[in-house]
Amino acid sequence: MTTFIKRLLLAWFFILSHYIMLGQSFDYMGFLFTENTRPISYRIIFDNDNGVLNGYSITGIGTNFETKSEISGSISKKKLELKNFK
């Protein structure tokens, strides 16, 4: 996963951190917009189990360039920390 996508994902999680409730599953779809390229389809699926996040993201859905990355981390009222991108 590129540094840009990691940063975008981190920012996205930071914004959503105020809306995440404990013990739930989440599934979001959307698009990534970068300069001089077409929009890239994006989906993120994760579980929040008492502040521990585990899931995966998919980019380029349905194309030859589709990628799936595992994500994990933690969230608290003060801080969001994503530890692993695989």
Secondary structure, DSSP 8 states (H G I E B T S, - for coil): --HHHHHHHHHHHHHHTTT--TTEEEEEEEEE--TTS--EEEEEEEEEETTEEEEEEEESTTSTT-EEEEEEEEE-SS-EEEEEE-
